[in-house]
Amino acid sequence: MAGGRVRRGRLHARDPVRRAARPIHTLRWPLRRGEQRAPTGLFGRPAAARRSVAHSLAGGRAMSRRSMLWGMVAVLLAATALRLVAFGQIPPGLYHDEAYHGLDALQILNGDLSLYFPANNGREPLFIYLIAASVGLLGQSPFALRLPSFFIGLLTVAATAAMGRALFSRRVGLLAAAVLAATLWHVHLSRVGFRAVLLSLFIALTIWQVALGSKETRFFCKQSDKNLVSRPPRHWFAAGIFYGLSFYTYTASRFTPVALAVFGLYALVAHKWARDKRSWRAIGWAGLAALVTLAPLALYTLGHPDVVLGRPGQVSILNPAINHGDLWGTVWSHTLRTLEMFFVRGDRIWRHNLPWRPVFDPALGAAFLLGALVALRRARRDTAAGFILIWTAVMSLPTLLAEDAPHFLRAVGLLPVVALLPALGLEQVSKWVLPTPYFLLPTLLLFSLTTTAWTYFGDYARDPMTGYWFEDGAVALAGQVNKFLGVGWDGERMLHGAPAIRQVYLAPRLWDDWPPQMGFLLAAPDKVIIGREGESPDVPVAVFTWPYEDWRWAWSLLPTPAEIIVEEGPLSQGDRDTEPYTTYLAFFAAPPDTTAPAIARFSGGVELLGVEVKPVSEERVRVRLRWRATAPLDTDYTIFFHYLRDGENLAQADSQPAGGHYPTRRWRSGDVINDDHYVDGVGQPLPGHDTLLFGFWQPESGVKLYLLDEAGNPAGDWIEVGVDG
């Protein structure tokens, strides 16, 4: 029996080449003379091994392949839910960095293939090519632009499991994948169009292949292992290709050679295998593959160093504008902030994080600390433990050495390696608390997942600052333009077909403030005129003005007569703005329905065509009054407006028509004016109980327009209309 084969086709005991293909701790040794194998159950496994995933997580025994498979199914389902629910809507808007990716994707779709994109401080190309594929299939929308991040995020979770398994064990791999799946940092990156998310995937793939190749050359193995021989370097080739491609993803990849150099010094000092020729031969194959992969970008960098290398100098703490003359003080404060990011206080920028929330919640933060201690204790004898500590320290430098530390985009090189530290901590807990209850570790991970979901879809999604920082006002503007033209993304869905015969005018300030969003999202730019050029056309028009300058030029572009709607855009707030502001003021004009009957008439040639009450929130309703002018008016009237319930006045909303943006003095014969009044504090409308009382008056003189009866005689100076169901 000593020289026999392991049951069910397991590795041959005397075949060190085949033994080296799997992690040492997973090998099944042949029976010695006199030993008996445990009774087997279903699928040929020992009966004692038929345990749940929860039991395997609890540390009762080495995790089986079947348990890891089912565990990964659960992890990927949870990761999918966190990353796909309300995708394209949370976060709202589209930040201009994302929109620049979209512009470059359109450039690619037009046949202009580039190796590097210099606009917006320069950007690596790989993520942009993925966006081009998505936009080419789905159209120009925030959903299509961000969709590659979703798939990249899921692949990174799966690659993290493979990386953790190859470095340590199936249990650690599954725990690390679960940690990454539930970490808000990575959840958010998987829902937005930032190219940084792609770096994490290639880091995981590179380390995974290196760890597999290490079974040939003793990397990441205990020093006591003597059963390793050389194999074809296919994993090292793959690792080199993945590593070379990582430089095509995000700027933080430029720090990875530093991490590898520090790791090499550590290995030379602490591990004998690092001085073995076979190790360096394998590294040489990987390096060759990486150099070949990296060569095109390297040649471009040599020819355009100012384009590729200019951005780091702008944000470096070596810049006096950043350190304010106190370099070492800045280094010290940034070091503390970077250490705090994991479990005390994280990124403050709304585009990256719910401000100040650390990377890990309290449960995973404690596991992170424990895992770091475990890795420190093992580092002398366990190469993998030393590697993740070195990687975590070095890949923190991109945020430590730049402004706004901690900055979750610049620190993205930590992912997914940093997820291994909580995984090691949780594994240690499973060893300490014996017998560990089956539900302990799954409960901790479920707590983290629930905390992330509550924070992200609750606190983060509902706070208006999230939309402000993602410039959703600009996206709303582009959606309104497309909706008016009947083509492209209208804010909710894609409209297909040819644009309608209509004309759009856009104030120069609106284009100048958000050129990337306008350039990417506008589906028919030839229908958009920047400024007030030309005269009023004979087709429906939309005029978008900047509310904080003289916008009255819009009146001259409205056809005569016209049905007019005036809308204020949503609020916006830039990074340096102290208060939110109205994004735009829009005038929509189309030919009126001249056959619509009037339900009431006022003196001065004003007719009431209809009343519409529509809830816009739990406590707010919009009341739209439709007026028609049968003759010009020479006075600016105010509409007094009362919302009554069972005869009691609930709210009052007096204003000039259209919020003062189309006063009665501007009314032309035949114009139909949609006059909106927003009423707060009335809850949901109650037909049969609610009525509206309104009329016209001139505040300075007290003059009112009279309600006329059928004979044209004054019948009062106000009208009361019931709210319909």
GUDRENTOR-127796 format. One line per 5 residues: number of its first residue (from 1); their letters; for each residue x, z, y of C-alpha. Coordinates in Angstrom, 3 decimals. Layout:
N
NUM	A	X/Z/Y; ...
This chain:
725
1	MAGGR	0.000/0.000/0.000; 2.879/0.658/2.380; 3.601/-3.034/2.679; 0.003/-4.231/2.562; -2.205/-5.683/5.214
6	VRRGR	-4.657/-3.740/7.334; -8.266/-4.299/6.295; -10.352/-7.034/7.941; -7.455/-9.190/9.015; -5.653/-6.554/11.105
11	LHARD	-2.005/-6.963/12.043; 0.579/-7.049/9.295; 2.673/-3.880/9.195; 5.934/-5.772/8.749; 5.275/-8.461/11.337
16	PVRRA	6.665/-7.116/14.636; 5.851/-10.369/16.409; 2.152/-10.017/15.641; 2.300/-6.291/16.343; 3.699/-6.970/19.810
21	ARPIH	0.663/-9.010/20.785; -1.475/-5.902/21.297; -1.006/-2.597/23.130; 0.801/-0.089/20.966; -1.980/2.457/20.973
26	TLRWP	-4.483/-0.081/19.560; -2.591/-0.903/16.357; -4.064/0.164/13.026; -1.308/1.204/10.659; -1.482/0.596/6.879
31	LRRGE	-2.242/3.516/4.595; 0.565/5.534/3.079; 0.654/6.260/-0.617; -2.011/8.787/-1.532; -3.970/8.396/1.723
36	QRAPT	-7.593/7.302/1.759; -9.255/5.380/4.488; -12.303/6.943/6.116; -15.689/5.686/4.896; -16.729/2.593/6.758
41	GLFGR	-20.083/1.869/8.255; -21.611/-1.160/9.862; -19.280/-3.995/10.835; -16.495/-2.428/8.763; -15.813/0.377/11.249
46	PAAAR	-15.368/3.981/10.166; -18.707/5.785/10.278; -17.312/8.312/12.754; -16.586/5.478/15.173; -20.218/4.452/15.524
51	RSVAH	-20.591/6.134/18.893; -22.133/5.219/22.193; -20.279/3.923/25.218; -20.883/7.322/26.802; -19.125/9.011/23.873
56	SLAGG	-16.207/6.617/24.191; -15.950/7.341/27.896; -16.061/11.030/27.119; -12.748/10.784/25.375; -13.839/11.677/21.877
61	RAMSR	-11.723/8.884/20.374; -10.061/5.626/21.290; -12.656/3.267/22.705; -13.669/0.481/20.363; -13.854/-3.131/21.391
66	RSMLW	-17.615/-3.058/20.895; -18.031/-0.032/23.166; -15.953/-1.656/25.877; -17.988/-4.847/25.593; -21.289/-3.044/26.105
71	GMVAV	-19.751/-0.902/28.810; -18.607/-3.998/30.691; -22.069/-5.517/30.397; -23.474/-2.422/32.120; -20.718/-2.407/34.757
76	LLAAT	-21.156/-6.092/35.570; -24.928/-5.712/35.814; -24.479/-2.832/38.264; -21.853/-4.797/40.189; -24.174/-7.800/40.355
81	ALRLV	-27.054/-5.713/41.678; -24.953/-4.095/44.407; -23.537/-7.423/45.480; -26.592/-9.672/45.159; -29.556/-7.653/46.473
86	AFGQI	-30.566/-9.035/49.899; -27.515/-11.290/49.790; -27.176/-13.324/52.979; -29.323/-10.800/54.863; -27.199/-7.647/54.575
91	PPGLY	-25.074/-7.609/56.562; -27.030/-9.713/59.066; -25.438/-12.332/61.256; -22.210/-14.229/60.780; -19.008/-13.055/62.435
96	HDEAY	-16.947/-15.723/64.167; -14.075/-15.317/61.668; -16.527/-16.280/58.931; -17.904/-19.139/61.005; -14.390/-20.535/61.527
101	HGLDA	-14.097/-20.723/57.737; -17.310/-22.730/57.781; -15.965/-25.114/60.420; -12.857/-25.700/58.344; -15.043/-26.250/55.277
106	LQILN	-16.911/-28.978/57.165; -13.545/-30.484/58.057; -12.672/-30.576/54.351; -16.020/-32.154/53.478; -15.278/-34.845/56.059
111	GDLSL	-12.083/-35.704/54.188; -9.526/-33.869/56.322; -7.648/-31.882/53.669; -5.239/-29.280/55.008; -2.724/-26.918/53.476
116	YFPAN	-3.127/-24.367/56.253; -5.772/-23.977/58.951; -4.209/-23.079/62.319; -7.396/-22.270/64.264; -8.367/-18.641/64.903
121	NGREP	-4.787/-17.292/64.509; -4.166/-19.284/61.330; -5.719/-18.926/57.896; -4.703/-19.521/54.304; -6.603/-22.360/52.590
126	LFIYL	-7.807/-21.356/49.120; -10.913/-19.412/50.125; -11.880/-22.124/52.599; -11.825/-24.765/49.860; -14.181/-22.607/47.801
131	IAASV	-16.487/-22.344/50.819; -16.365/-26.126/51.196; -17.649/-26.509/47.640; -20.459/-24.031/48.263; -21.479/-25.509/51.618
136	GLLGQ	-21.333/-29.014/50.178; -23.826/-27.991/47.488; -26.119/-25.653/49.447; -25.831/-26.664/53.092; -24.651/-24.996/56.280
141	SPFAL	-25.957/-21.437/56.113; -24.598/-17.881/56.019; -25.768/-17.646/52.406; -23.728/-20.657/51.305; -20.678/-19.544/53.280
146	RLPSF	-20.694/-16.071/51.726; -21.658/-17.039/48.177; -18.058/-17.568/46.939; -17.325/-13.937/47.803; -20.059/-12.802/45.417
151	FIGLL	-18.563/-14.653/42.457; -15.036/-13.627/43.427; -16.170/-10.001/43.559; -17.667/-10.134/40.059; -14.584/-11.854/38.657
156	TVAAT	-12.414/-9.177/40.252; -14.404/-6.420/38.539; -13.916/-8.162/35.190; -10.223/-8.815/35.889; -9.763/-5.152/36.803
161	AAMGR	-11.046/-4.148/33.378; -8.601/-6.541/31.727; -5.761/-5.284/33.913; -6.519/-1.624/33.188; -6.812/-2.251/29.481
166	ALFSR	-3.500/-4.112/29.330; -1.702/-1.453/31.379; -3.217/1.642/29.781; -6.209/1.506/27.449; -9.712/0.168/27.076
171	RVGLL	-11.113/3.405/28.449; -9.014/3.230/31.614; -9.851/-0.449/32.042; -13.583/0.190/31.780; -13.406/3.184/34.117
176	AAAVL	-11.381/1.225/36.683; -13.898/-1.630/36.591; -16.744/0.852/37.082; -14.921/2.479/40.000; -14.363/-0.883/41.678
181	AATLW	-17.938/-1.975/41.010; -19.273/1.138/42.780; -16.781/1.255/45.668; -18.448/0.360/48.968; -15.247/-1.263/50.249
186	HVHLS	-15.290/-3.912/47.531; -19.086/-4.204/47.491; -18.991/-5.130/51.168; -16.127/-7.601/50.760; -18.165/-9.318/48.035
191	RVGFR	-21.053/-9.860/50.469; -19.240/-11.329/53.499; -17.172/-14.438/54.133; -13.739/-12.871/54.641; -10.918/-14.541/52.733
196	AVLLS	-9.316/-11.159/52.004; -11.594/-10.686/48.983; -9.718/-13.415/47.099; -6.366/-11.609/47.246; -7.697/-8.767/45.084
201	LFIAL	-8.687/-11.181/42.339; -5.267/-12.810/42.135; -3.524/-9.440/42.207; -5.599/-8.327/39.228; -4.985/-11.575/37.342
206	TIWQV	-1.250/-11.455/38.026; -0.833/-7.859/36.863; -3.018/-8.512/33.820; -0.831/-11.408/32.708; 2.365/-9.483/33.428
211	ALGSK	1.063/-6.589/31.341; 0.265/-8.935/28.456; 3.660/-10.542/28.768; 5.241/-7.107/28.882; 4.445/-6.632/25.219
216	ETRFF	7.193/-9.189/24.706; 9.733/-7.546/27.010; 8.863/-3.823/27.121; 7.276/-3.745/30.576; 4.672/-1.010/30.885
221	CKQSD	5.520/0.377/27.447; 6.880/3.758/26.544; 10.617/3.881/26.037; 10.168/5.035/22.455; 8.652/1.697/21.428
226	KNLVS	11.238/-0.255/19.389; 9.008/-2.860/17.763; 9.065/-5.550/20.416; 10.588/-9.005/20.163; 10.546/-12.115/22.296
231	RPPRH	7.565/-14.477/22.300; 6.834/-17.696/24.155; 6.471/-16.818/27.860; 2.933/-18.188/28.324; 1.714/-14.965/29.989
236	WFAAG	4.691/-14.996/32.337; 3.972/-18.584/33.333; 0.350/-17.661/34.020; 1.435/-14.588/35.983; 3.749/-16.709/38.109
241	IFYGL	1.031/-19.244/38.858; -1.472/-16.541/39.797; 1.117/-14.806/41.942; 2.015/-18.028/43.734; -1.647/-18.724/44.390
246	SFYTY	-2.090/-15.252/45.895; -0.103/-16.422/48.937; -2.826/-18.998/49.563; -5.455/-16.256/49.978; -4.687/-13.700/52.700
251	TASRF	-1.865/-12.535/54.964; -1.411/-9.171/53.216; 0.010/-11.052/50.207; 3.305/-11.280/52.109; 3.914/-7.595/51.400
256	TPVAL	3.706/-8.025/47.629; 7.374/-9.090/47.271; 8.314/-5.759/48.854; 6.211/-3.911/46.286; 7.805/-5.868/43.450
261	AVFGL	11.312/-5.275/44.800; 10.738/-1.518/45.025; 9.296/-1.544/41.528; 12.348/-3.422/40.267; 14.687/-0.776/41.699
266	YALVA	12.587/1.959/40.127; 12.676/0.212/36.749; 16.453/-0.281/36.862; 16.965/3.408/37.513; 14.315/4.874/35.225
271	HKWAR	13.949/2.468/32.297; 16.500/0.897/29.988; 14.404/-2.188/29.298; 14.954/-3.275/32.909; 18.606/-3.894/32.051
276	DKRSW	17.744/-6.022/29.024; 18.469/-9.759/29.342; 15.118/-10.607/27.758; 13.326/-8.833/30.586; 15.124/-10.828/33.243
281	RAIGW	14.609/-14.056/31.330; 10.856/-13.449/31.329; 10.903/-12.559/35.008; 12.795/-15.775/35.640; 10.059/-17.851/34.000
286	AGLAA	7.420/-16.104/36.104; 9.490/-16.538/39.248; 9.961/-20.233/38.557; 6.223/-20.752/38.105; 5.536/-18.792/41.297
291	LVTLA	8.075/-20.798/43.304; 6.666/-24.117/42.134; 3.140/-22.970/43.003; 4.206/-21.589/46.363; 6.448/-24.517/47.353
296	PLALY	3.871/-26.559/49.349; 2.874/-23.589/51.501; 6.507/-22.533/51.891; 7.470/-25.982/53.141; 4.574/-25.931/55.593
301	TLGHP	5.682/-22.504/56.826; 9.234/-23.745/57.406; 7.865/-26.604/59.470; 5.321/-24.520/61.397; 6.648/-20.943/61.587
306	DVVLG	4.820/-20.217/64.837; 1.468/-21.110/63.250; 1.891/-19.195/59.989; 3.893/-16.204/61.208; 2.488/-15.691/64.695
311	RPGQV	-0.450/-13.370/63.948; 1.460/-10.377/62.443; 3.498/-9.972/65.626; 0.350/-9.722/67.721; -1.013/-6.669/65.870
316	SILNP	2.232/-4.975/64.791; 2.954/-1.441/65.979; 6.333/-2.800/67.101; 4.429/-4.507/69.899; 4.676/-2.270/73.013
321	AINHG	1.060/-3.096/73.806; 0.131/-1.397/70.519; 2.511/1.585/70.411; 2.342/2.235/74.189; 6.037/3.113/74.272
326	DLWGT	5.853/5.735/71.491; 6.839/3.897/68.304; 7.623/6.911/66.102; 4.570/8.797/67.265; 2.485/5.764/66.364
331	VWSHT	4.150/5.524/62.941; 3.378/9.181/62.251; -0.261/8.993/63.348; -0.830/5.776/61.389; 0.732/7.326/58.298
336	LRTLE	-1.690/10.239/58.453; -4.643/7.939/59.031; -3.641/5.739/56.115; -3.385/8.739/53.789; -6.784/9.949/54.964
341	MFFVR	-8.497/6.636/54.254; -8.899/7.326/50.545; -10.992/10.493/50.672; -11.169/11.886/54.244; -11.783/9.220/56.907
346	GDRIW	-11.804/5.454/56.557; -12.037/2.337/58.692; -14.008/2.725/61.931; -14.852/-0.982/62.339; -18.466/-1.855/61.536
351	RHNLP	-17.505/-5.252/60.131; -15.466/-3.592/57.389; -17.185/-0.308/56.664; -19.736/2.268/57.689; -17.475/3.805/60.356
356	WRPVF	-15.188/6.566/59.129; -16.506/6.515/55.544; -13.494/6.925/53.225; -12.745/4.566/50.370; -14.039/7.005/47.744
361	DPALG	-16.999/9.375/47.756; -16.267/13.078/47.036; -16.483/12.683/43.245; -14.178/9.676/43.063; -12.001/11.143/45.808
366	AAFLL	-11.310/14.162/43.587; -10.670/11.819/40.648; -8.285/9.804/42.852; -6.223/12.902/43.666; -6.144/13.958/40.035
371	GALVA	-5.195/10.446/38.949; -2.348/10.358/41.471; -1.013/13.633/40.046; -1.312/12.289/36.507; 0.555/9.120/37.481
376	LRRAR	3.299/11.148/39.185; 3.742/13.249/36.071; 3.943/10.171/33.839; 6.017/7.951/36.127; 9.386/8.896/34.595
381	RDTAA	8.435/7.706/31.120; 5.460/5.404/31.737; 6.255/2.236/33.669; 2.595/1.474/34.360; 2.071/4.826/36.066
386	GFILI	5.125/4.280/38.229; 3.993/0.779/39.077; 0.546/1.737/40.393; 2.051/4.489/42.558; 4.608/2.094/44.047
391	WTAVM	2.003/-0.608/44.566; -0.378/1.802/46.289; 2.336/3.048/48.625; 3.769/-0.348/49.580; 0.463/-2.182/49.932
396	SLPTL	-0.667/0.488/52.378; 2.003/-0.778/54.779; 0.004/-3.756/56.152; -2.494/-1.355/57.700; -0.003/1.415/58.455
401	LAEDA	2.226/-0.938/60.470; -0.589/-2.581/62.456; -3.161/-1.539/65.022; -6.479/0.076/64.109; -5.184/1.933/61.055
406	PHFLR	-6.790/2.322/58.623; -7.987/-1.274/58.555; -9.737/-2.187/55.311; -8.995/-5.910/55.533; -5.263/-5.445/56.023
411	AVGLL	-5.230/-2.847/53.239; -7.038/-5.145/50.812; -3.850/-5.583/48.765; -4.531/-2.085/47.431; -7.505/-3.475/45.549
416	PVVAL	-8.000/-3.382/42.654; -4.881/-1.402/41.682; -6.037/1.665/43.608; -9.126/1.824/41.346; -6.808/2.734/38.464
421	LPALG	-6.001/6.119/40.007; -9.580/7.488/39.863; -9.806/5.970/36.386; -6.744/7.936/35.274; -8.232/11.050/36.833
426	LEQVS	-11.533/10.586/35.010; -9.689/9.957/31.763; -7.788/13.200/32.275; -11.051/15.055/32.838; -12.307/13.706/29.526
431	KWVLP	-9.232/15.146/27.810; -9.434/18.541/29.467; -13.106/19.242/28.952; -13.351/19.080/25.186; -15.718/18.362/23.702
436	TPYFL	-16.759/16.483/26.820; -20.522/15.995/27.124; -21.345/12.341/26.597; -23.064/12.105/29.946; -20.339/13.622/32.169
441	LPTLL	-18.307/10.559/33.145; -21.274/8.153/33.200; -23.058/10.650/35.453; -20.104/10.793/37.851; -19.976/7.007/38.008
446	LFSLT	-23.743/6.785/38.450; -23.452/9.271/41.314; -20.888/7.020/43.000; -23.000/3.930/42.450; -26.090/5.654/43.876
451	TTAWT	-24.138/6.978/46.859; -22.824/3.511/47.620; -26.268/1.913/47.328; -27.875/4.571/49.536; -25.148/4.280/52.163
456	YFGDY	-24.925/0.499/52.207; -28.569/-0.522/51.951; -29.751/2.457/53.959; -27.434/3.778/56.658; -25.325/0.650/57.061
461	ARDPM	-28.051/-1.985/56.791; -30.522/-0.234/59.112; -28.115/0.569/61.914; -28.349/-2.071/64.682; -24.593/-1.793/65.252
466	TGYWF	-24.044/-3.653/61.980; -25.859/-6.679/63.350; -24.117/-6.417/66.699; -20.665/-6.444/65.113; -21.601/-9.427/62.935
471	EDGAV	-22.899/-11.274/66.000; -26.386/-11.779/64.594; -27.632/-12.739/68.053; -25.597/-15.941/67.846; -26.945/-16.632/64.361
476	ALAGQ	-30.516/-16.065/65.577; -29.898/-18.542/68.392; -28.640/-21.219/65.996; -31.567/-20.548/63.672; -34.056/-20.990/66.510
481	VNKFL	-32.493/-24.300/67.519; -32.653/-25.580/63.931; -36.215/-24.317/63.500; -37.317/-26.147/66.634; -35.663/-29.359/65.441
486	GVGWD	-37.014/-28.930/61.903; -33.689/-29.332/60.135; -30.944/-27.044/58.820; -30.949/-23.294/58.318; -33.750/-21.733/60.386
491	GERML	-32.820/-18.087/59.876; -34.655/-17.727/56.571; -34.352/-20.938/54.584; -32.957/-24.471/54.662; -35.096/-27.191/56.246
496	HGAPA	-34.366/-30.649/54.874; -35.045/-34.090/56.254; -34.448/-35.842/59.550; -34.602/-33.834/62.780; -37.810/-34.051/64.787
501	IRQVY	-37.999/-36.156/67.955; -37.288/-33.261/70.272; -34.618/-32.203/72.750; -32.695/-28.931/73.077; -30.846/-27.704/76.169
506	LAPRL	-28.282/-24.939/75.820; -26.741/-22.959/78.660; -22.947/-23.467/78.722; -22.381/-19.701/78.511; -24.176/-19.534/75.149
511	WDDWP	-21.982/-22.242/73.660; -18.807/-20.812/75.156; -19.499/-17.328/73.757; -20.132/-18.447/70.165; -18.586/-21.875/69.525
516	PQMGF	-17.807/-21.324/65.815; -21.332/-20.181/64.942; -22.894/-22.998/66.947; -20.511/-25.558/65.499; -21.108/-24.497/61.902
521	LLAAP	-24.830/-23.690/61.879; -26.339/-26.344/64.179; -27.586/-29.084/61.874; -28.279/-31.727/64.561; -25.750/-31.218/67.368
526	DKVII	-26.552/-34.660/68.784; -29.975/-33.267/69.747; -28.394/-30.479/71.803; -27.369/-30.961/75.447; -24.992/-28.387/76.900
531	GREGE	-26.157/-27.627/80.437; -28.978/-29.041/82.569; -28.122/-32.738/82.509; -30.949/-35.237/82.874; -34.596/-34.910/83.792
536	SPDVP	-37.604/-33.598/81.945; -38.119/-35.783/78.848; -41.470/-36.868/77.437; -40.854/-35.058/74.149; -41.088/-31.379/73.199
541	VAVFT	-38.135/-29.451/74.574; -36.487/-26.084/74.071; -34.284/-24.624/76.782; -32.000/-21.699/75.902; -30.627/-19.929/78.965
546	WPYED	-28.290/-17.012/79.660; -30.573/-14.194/80.927; -28.000/-12.730/83.331; -27.586/-15.775/85.542; -30.068/-17.929/87.432
551	WRWAW	-32.129/-19.352/84.596; -34.850/-20.934/86.739; -33.260/-24.345/86.230; -35.095/-24.351/82.892; -38.429/-24.883/84.703
556	SLLPT	-37.367/-28.320/85.885; -36.801/-29.483/82.291; -40.298/-28.610/81.050; -42.612/-31.638/80.646; -45.873/-31.728/82.624
561	PAEII	-48.334/-30.530/81.425; -47.058/-28.426/78.537; -47.908/-25.557/76.256; -45.199/-23.045/77.078; -43.792/-20.160/75.073
566	VEEGP	-41.108/-17.911/76.521; -39.110/-15.700/74.154; -36.301/-13.233/74.620; -33.635/-13.316/71.954; -32.446/-10.285/69.988
571	LSQGD	-29.968/-7.805/71.367; -26.221/-8.325/71.071; -23.238/-6.131/71.782; -19.624/-7.217/71.674; -16.686/-5.058/70.646
576	RDTEP	-15.918/-4.207/74.267; -19.485/-3.974/75.588; -20.775/-0.497/76.364; -24.469/-1.434/76.114; -26.447/-4.040/74.173
581	YTTYL	-27.802/-7.023/76.069; -30.412/-9.735/75.493; -28.738/-12.662/73.772; -30.731/-15.509/75.298; -33.941/-16.456/77.081
586	AFFAA	-35.746/-19.416/75.501; -38.429/-21.735/76.900; -40.360/-23.885/74.419; -42.597/-26.662/75.750; -44.790/-29.122/73.848
591	PPDTT	-47.845/-31.254/74.709; -50.915/-28.981/75.042; -54.192/-29.245/73.169; -56.529/-30.406/75.926; -59.640/-29.989/73.758
596	APAIA	-59.282/-26.231/73.126; -62.417/-24.421/74.410; -62.139/-21.505/76.833; -63.565/-18.116/75.850; -63.507/-16.817/79.441
601	RFSGG	-62.858/-18.094/82.969; -61.323/-16.416/85.996; -61.380/-17.413/89.630; -58.433/-19.467/90.844; -58.680/-21.945/87.965
606	VELLG	-57.480/-19.740/85.064; -59.041/-19.915/81.591; -58.533/-17.621/78.595; -58.183/-19.673/75.405; -57.528/-16.950/72.859
611	VEVKP	-56.148/-13.544/71.933; -53.866/-12.806/68.980; -52.775/-9.328/67.842; -49.842/-9.163/65.429; -47.919/-6.091/64.220
616	VSEER	-44.153/-6.488/64.577; -43.214/-3.029/63.255; -44.895/0.162/62.095; -45.510/1.346/65.653; -45.399/-1.866/67.672
621	VRVRL	-47.783/-4.775/68.076; -47.531/-8.041/69.939; -50.604/-9.183/71.841; -50.503/-12.863/72.788; -52.893/-14.037/75.503
626	RWRAT	-53.267/-17.826/75.800; -54.028/-18.986/79.335; -54.736/-22.443/80.685; -54.351/-23.412/84.330; -56.936/-25.888/85.624
631	APLDT	-55.401/-25.855/89.108; -52.125/-24.673/90.688; -51.935/-21.062/91.908; -50.213/-20.051/95.147; -49.744/-16.343/94.319
636	DYTIF	-47.712/-14.473/91.705; -50.183/-12.264/89.873; -49.505/-9.377/87.512; -51.613/-8.892/84.397; -52.827/-5.333/83.951
641	FHYLR	-53.229/-4.653/80.249; -54.692/-1.656/78.352; -54.917/-1.085/74.605; -58.009/1.026/73.765; -59.087/2.750/70.576
646	DGENL	-62.664/4.007/70.456; -62.733/3.756/74.226; -59.596/5.844/74.755; -56.563/4.276/76.406; -53.656/4.346/73.923
651	AQADS	-51.118/2.270/75.815; -50.604/0.170/78.905; -48.334/-2.874/79.218; -48.590/-4.458/82.670; -46.350/-7.421/83.484
656	QPAGG	-46.251/-10.836/85.038; -47.104/-13.631/82.587; -44.430/-14.335/79.982; -42.571/-11.196/81.005; -42.134/-12.573/84.525
661	HYPTR	-40.245/-15.617/83.258; -43.076/-18.049/84.011; -45.017/-16.554/86.959; -48.427/-17.833/88.004; -46.976/-19.559/91.086
666	RWRSG	-45.175/-21.947/88.655; -48.334/-22.801/86.710; -49.257/-26.472/86.867; -52.619/-28.008/86.214; -53.047/-28.452/82.468
671	DVIND	-50.333/-25.958/81.475; -51.078/-23.616/78.563; -49.106/-20.391/78.825; -48.542/-18.053/75.886; -48.308/-14.614/77.471
676	DHYVD	-46.891/-11.917/75.169; -47.372/-8.182/75.706; -45.599/-5.714/73.408; -47.419/-2.427/72.938; -45.713/0.629/71.436
681	GVGQP	-47.225/3.697/69.820; -50.509/2.248/68.545; -49.622/1.955/64.852; -51.524/-0.666/62.891; -54.489/-2.407/64.606
686	LPGHD	-57.935/-1.109/63.627; -60.568/-3.861/63.918; -63.893/-2.474/65.062; -62.168/0.399/66.862; -59.529/-1.320/68.999
691	TLLFG	-60.231/-3.330/72.146; -58.068/-4.933/74.821; -58.844/-4.648/78.534; -56.960/-6.890/80.957; -57.163/-8.884/84.175
696	FWQPE	-55.146/-10.267/87.124; -54.087/-8.505/90.314; -51.538/-8.817/93.086; -49.703/-5.444/93.463; -48.705/-5.877/97.120
701	SGVKL	-52.105/-6.949/98.459; -54.385/-5.547/95.770; -56.102/-8.937/95.429; -57.620/-9.601/91.988; -58.932/-12.631/90.163
706	YLLDE	-62.580/-12.291/89.212; -64.047/-12.868/85.797; -66.708/-15.589/86.106; -69.981/-15.820/84.261; -71.434/-19.028/82.855
711	AGNPA	-72.809/-19.934/86.270; -69.402/-19.464/87.895; -70.313/-16.257/89.706; -68.053/-13.155/89.767; -68.888/-10.781/86.889
716	GDWIE	-66.141/-8.197/87.356; -62.382/-8.146/87.681; -61.437/-7.498/84.064; -62.379/-8.557/80.535; -62.576/-6.478/77.362
721	VGVDG	-61.933/-8.218/74.039; -62.234/-6.709/70.572; -59.366/-6.820/68.082; -60.285/-8.984/65.084; -59.254/-8.251/61.508
